[in-house]
Amino acid sequence: MEPDGGGCAVTARRACEIILVVDNHKPLFERAKSLVDLVTIENSRARGTSGLRSSGIAIERGSVIERLDGDVVAGKDRLERLIELCQQDVAGSGGSIEPSWTGTPPQWSSEEFICKGSGYAISH
């Protein structure tokens, strides 16, 4: 996690709130509580992704929800694009994923696992 909250904090449009849910990692939770502009909570549900998401949704106040994993650096225009989609009667959306390897890509890596492109939207 970056000192400023990583890729979730820097956008062209300001988020209503940013909720950081920490799963079973007390030192990270204690460190994250000091970050500015983040609501930091511990996972109160089952361990893992489902519990993390459920814990965050239980306290969120906004009408548009964006979920980012801890290793994501999202584009600066992502909130504008998401809000624009939501104004078009869209129920869900997704985006592209492009890895940023710190060295040689692992042997298991393959282009078929990488979602490149402009994203997608699912209508009601």
Secondary structure, DSSP 8 states (H G I E B T S, - for coil): --TT-GGGS--SS--S--EEEE-S-HHHHHHHTTSTT-EEEE--SSSSHHHHHHHHHHH---SS-----TT----TTHHHHHHHHHTTTEEEEE-------SSS--TT--GGG---SS-EEEE-
